[in-house]
Amino acid sequence: MAERLYLVLIEYEADLAEIDAAMRDHMAFLDRCYAADVFIVSGRRDPRTGGVILAKAPSRDDVEAIMALDPFVSRGLANFEIVAFRASQTSRAFKAILDA
């Protein structure tokens, strides 16, 4: 099955002190997902109320299972929403990333 794109919207459920205390583990989680070529780009929301991840995976279930491993989520510090979409137009540079 071809990989699809997913926008993951993370919303903090805890105060920033608790988020910051879990940040090192969250960053290790992100690093593993980048190494597995699942995450394309990620970052904090502005203002800092959560984060955003662009992922590619075979299914929504795969993304849900991966996100359940995020320390922010597994520790009850944040929740997430997954938005599936098909890229109908991209820049040449981004198409190269998707085709890799």
C-alpha positions as CSV (number, residue, x, y, z in Angstrom):
1,M,0.0,0.0,0.0
2,A,1.3,3.5,-0.9
3,E,2.2,5.8,1.9
4,R,-0.2,8.7,2.6
5,L,0.3,12.0,4.3
6,Y,-1.0,12.9,7.8
7,L,-1.0,16.2,9.6
8,V,-0.8,15.5,13.3
9,L,-1.9,18.3,15.6
10,I,-0.7,18.0,19.2
11,E,-2.4,20.0,22.0
12,Y,-0.8,20.2,25.4
13,E,-3.0,19.1,28.3
14,A,-0.4,20.0,31.0
15,D,1.4,23.1,32.0
16,L,4.7,23.9,30.2
17,A,6.8,22.9,33.2
18,E,5.5,19.3,32.8
19,I,6.0,19.5,29.1
20,D,9.5,20.7,29.5
21,A,10.3,17.9,31.9
22,A,9.3,15.4,29.3
23,M,10.9,17.2,26.4
24,R,14.1,15.1,26.3
25,D,12.1,11.8,25.9
26,H,9.8,13.5,23.4
27,M,12.8,14.5,21.3
28,A,14.2,11.0,21.4
29,F,10.8,9.7,20.2
30,L,10.9,12.3,17.3
31,D,14.4,11.2,16.4
32,R,13.3,7.5,16.2
33,C,10.4,8.5,13.9
34,Y,12.7,10.6,11.6
35,A,15.2,7.7,11.5
36,A,12.3,5.4,10.4
37,D,11.4,7.9,7.6
38,V,7.9,8.4,9.1
39,F,8.1,12.1,10.1
40,I,8.9,14.7,7.4
41,V,8.8,17.9,9.5
42,S,7.7,18.9,13.0
43,G,7.7,21.8,15.3
44,R,6.0,23.8,18.0
45,R,2.8,25.7,17.6
46,D,3.1,29.5,17.9
47,P,1.9,30.3,20.5
48,R,3.3,27.3,22.4
49,T,0.1,25.3,22.9
50,G,1.3,22.1,21.3
51,G,3.0,20.9,18.1
52,V,2.5,19.9,14.5
53,I,4.0,16.9,12.7
54,L,3.8,16.0,9.0
55,A,4.0,12.3,8.7
56,K,3.9,9.7,5.9
57,A,2.7,6.2,6.6
58,P,0.6,3.4,5.0
59,S,-2.4,4.0,7.2
60,R,-4.0,6.2,9.8
61,D,-3.9,3.2,12.2
62,D,-0.1,3.2,11.8
63,V,0.1,6.9,12.7
64,E,-2.2,6.4,15.7
65,A,0.0,3.6,17.0
66,I,3.1,5.6,16.6
67,M,1.7,8.7,18.3
68,A,0.6,6.5,21.2
69,L,4.3,6.0,21.9
70,D,5.0,9.7,22.2
71,P,5.9,10.4,25.8
72,F,3.7,13.5,25.8
73,V,0.7,11.3,24.9
74,S,1.5,8.2,26.9
75,R,2.0,10.3,30.0
76,G,-1.2,12.1,29.5
77,L,0.5,15.5,28.9
78,A,-1.0,16.0,25.4
79,N,-3.6,14.7,23.0
80,F,-3.5,14.7,19.2
81,E,-5.7,14.9,16.2
82,I,-4.7,13.2,12.8
83,V,-5.8,14.8,9.6
84,A,-5.3,12.6,6.5
85,F,-4.8,14.2,3.1
86,R,-3.6,13.6,-0.4
87,A,-1.1,16.1,-1.7
88,S,-2.5,17.3,-5.0
89,Q,0.2,19.9,-5.6
90,T,3.8,20.2,-4.2
91,S,7.0,22.0,-5.0
92,R,9.6,20.0,-6.8
93,A,11.7,19.9,-3.7
94,F,8.9,18.5,-1.6
95,K,7.9,16.0,-4.3
96,A,11.5,14.6,-4.2
97,I,11.0,14.1,-0.4
98,L,7.7,12.3,-1.0
99,D,9.2,10.1,-3.7
100,A,12.3,9.1,-1.7
